[in-house]
Amino acid sequence: MHPNTLSTGCPRDGSPRTARPRRPLRVAAASPRRLLRTGQSGRCRRCGNRIDFYPRADQRPIALHPAELATAHVPAACRWHLSCGIAHPHSDGSAWCRIPHTMLCPDGTPTAPAGPHLEAVRRQLAVRTRRLIDTGAFAPATACEPPVGAMGRSARPVVQLLLGRYLAETAIEDLRCVAQTRQRRRCPHPVLAPHASQGVWTLLPTSPQHGQLALPTGLMAVYDLSRLPYDEQLRWRIQRCPDHAATQGAADLALAGWQVFDPLLHAAHIHTRLPHPTPGRRGKA
């Protein structure tokens, strides 16, 4: 009598075992954040359609259309492909590629000539945007965001920390923690905690990068955090509230909205006057 050996793909009762596909995701070892190197889904602020954020080789995020398109229908300058969770600005030789959302956004102007297939996708997104607006599920950013200088604050201020300057995605008071809560939602707490050390608005020279021409503007308004301790500056850089900055196990649910400040590319966000301090939110060194 020979023993009845079961297949390794089935449990002891003989029922089939469903093998879950392995997800090749990992946490970057050299990154101070615990953000998995995969696309972070979001919604375009201008049209409301879904977009996927991926980091590029220079760690800057890019918004890509969530679906792949035929390479023959996409201009060569707009072809992107993904490798190990990193977006690269060229084709990988396959018949499919990714395309930046700016090429298809109904509320924007394409940066390159689009063919009939891309125009068809653009019209589909426009119909979806109109449906979201009609149902009240989406409001365009141009209608809900305050203009620059409203309420005495900069819409996208320049911040100095960790020996560098960065352009924030929104006002200092509106910077939101990117950590994930226990309910698997994004933390609602702001980065600018009232009980923590805060920066100070100051006028600093507009220094271009090496090899660039100097701008005529001499001084610019900068929210200076360089006087804070290193741990506080790192907390601002990873965009976390004080509670989640002290928690090592909490993962990030979104990318930090910082961009390396370039005085030539971001000249529209350079202000020569200090913003008026909001009552109860005066900067402290």
N, C-alpha and C positions, 0 to 999 in steps of 0.2 A: 504494500500500500504506500503510495507515494504521497507526500504532503502536498496540500493544495496551496501553491504560492500565488499570491495576488500581484497584480501589476503595481509598480511603484506609483502609477498615476491615479490609483484608486485607494480610498481608505479601507479599513478592515471589513466594513459591512458591504463592500462591493459597489457602492454608489459612485457615480462619476465625480471626479474632482475637477472643479473649474479653476484653472490656473489664471490668476490675474496678471496682466502684462506688467512687466517691470518698467518703472518710469525712471529714465536716466537723469535724475535731478540730484543736485548736490549743493551744499553750501560752500561758497568760495572761501578757501582757507585763509587768504590774505585780506578778506573783507571784514571790516568791523561790524557789519550787519549780518543777520541770519536770514537773508533773503535768498530764496531758491533761484537759481539761474534759469528762469523760464519766463515766458511772456506774462505780463500783468495786464489783465483786461480792464478796460475803462470805457468811458463815453466821451466823445468829442464835445467840447464846450460850445462849439459853434453850430453843429448839426445834430448832435445827440446820438449819432450812430456809434456802434461798438468799434473800438480800436484796441490793438495789442501793443504794449510798450515792451521793447527789447533793448538791452544795453548794447552799444557799439563797442568797437575795439578800444576807443578812447574813453569808455565808461559813460558817455553821454547817451541818454535815452532817445529812442526814435519811435514814433507812432506808425505802425504798419496796419494795412488792411487785414482783417482776420482771415480772409480766404485767399488761397493761392490762385493765380491767374496764369494763363498760357503765356509762355515766354515770347512767342511770336507776336502777341498783341501788346506787349509792354515795351516802351522805348528802352534802348540799351542803358541810358543814363539813369533810369528809374528802377532797374532790376536789383532786388535784394534777395539774399538767401541766408538761412540760419545754420549755424554750426556750433554745437555745444552750448546752445542758448545765447550765442552772440550773433548779432546782425552784421552782415558784411555787404558793402555797396557794390555788388556785381553778381552776375549769374554764376551758378555752380555747374553749368553745362547741361542741366536737366531741362525737361520740357515745361516745367512749372517754376514760378518764382513769386516772391512777395513784392508788394508795391507800397510806397508811403501813402498814408491817408490823405496828405495834402493834394495828391493827384486826383483824388476822387471826392473830396469834401464838397458838398453842394454849395456851401457858403464861401468858398474860396476860389481862387483862380489857379488853374493848373500851371505848374512850373515848366512843363514841357508839352509839346503837341500831343494830343490824345487822339487815338483812332476811334472808329465807330464802336468797337467792343468796349473800350473804356468809357465812352460817352453813354453807352447803354447801362453800365454799372453805376455811373454817376446819376443817371435819371432814376434808377431804382432807389438809390440812397436819398435822393431828393423827395421822392414819394413817401419814403419811410419817415423822413424828417417832418414833412407836412402832417402825416398821420399822428406823430408824437405831439406836435404842437396843438393840433385840433383836439386831442384827447386830454390835454393838460399834463401829459407825462414829461414834457420837456419845455424849457424856456431858453431861448438863445442867450449866450453870454453877453452879447452887446446890449441886451435889454435888462439884465439883472445885475451886472457888475457896475460899481461906481466909477466915474471917470478919474483920471489921474489928478491927484490933489484934492479930491473930495474928502470931507471929514478930517482935513488936515493931515493926511498921510499919503505915502507913495503907494501906488498900486503894485509895483514890482521894485522894491528897494534893492540897493547894492549893500551887501553885508561883507565885512572884513572879519575873517576868523582863520585860524590855523595857517597864518602867514600867506593868505591868499584872499582874493575877492570873488564873491559869488553873487549871482543874480537870483533873487528869490522868486518863487512862482506866484506869490501873492503878498499881501501886506504882512508886516511883522506880526500884527495882532491876530491875523487869520491863519498863520502857519499851524497846521494840525499834525498831531503825532501820527506816524505811519505804522505803529505796532498793531498787532492783532490781539484782541481781547479774548477772554474765555468763551464768549458767545460767537467767536469767529467773525467778528466785525471789526472795522477800523476804530481805533481809539478816538473818542470825541474830544479829548483834552488838548489844549493848545501847547505849543512848544514854549511860548512866553509865559512861564508860570509866575503868578504874582508873588510867591514867597521865595523865588529863586533870584539869583543875581542876574541883572539885566545889563544890556549894552547901553551905549550913549550915542546920540546923533552928533556927528562932527563933520567938518569940511576938510577933506584930504585932497592932495593933488591928483589930477587925472593922469595916471602914468600908463602909457600904452605898453604893450608887450615888446620884447626885444625885436628890433628890426622893423618896427612900424613907425609911421610918421606921427609926430606929436599933434594932438588936437588943440584947437584954439582955446578951449575951456581950461582955465587954470585950476579951479577947485570944484569939487563935487560933493554932494551930501552922501555920507556913508554911515551905516549903522555899525559902529565899531564894537566888536566883541573880543578883540585881541587882549584886553586887560583882564579878562576872566581866566580862571584856572583852565588847565588843559582838558580836564574831564568835562567841564561845562562847554567848552568850545567843541569838543567831540560830540557831546549830546546834541548841540545845534546842528552839527554837520550830518549826523545820521537821522536828524529830525525826529526826536523822541521827547516825550514829556518826562519829568523827573522820575515818576513812578516806573515807567517802562525802561528808562535808562539804567535803573538799578536791577532790572530783571533780565537775566541772561537767557532764559528759556523762551521768551516771547519772540515769535517770528515777525517779520515785516510783511504787511499786507499790501504795500504800495512802494513805489520808488520815491526816494527823497527828491523833492522838486528843485534842486539846485542846478545852476548852470555856471560854468566857469566864466567870469565876467571878462568880456572883451570890449574895450572902449570904442572900437570901430564898429563892431557888429551890434552892440547894444547902446548906440549913441542916443536913441530915443528915450532911454531910461536914466539918462544923466540929468541931475537937477542941481542947480547952483545955490539953492536956498534950502535951509533946514526946514523940515516939516514942523507944523505946530503940534506940540505934545497933546495927546488925548487926555482929558481929565481923569485922574487916578492912574495914569499909565506913564509917569515920567521915568525917563531912562536913568538908571543908576549904574555907576561904574562898579 
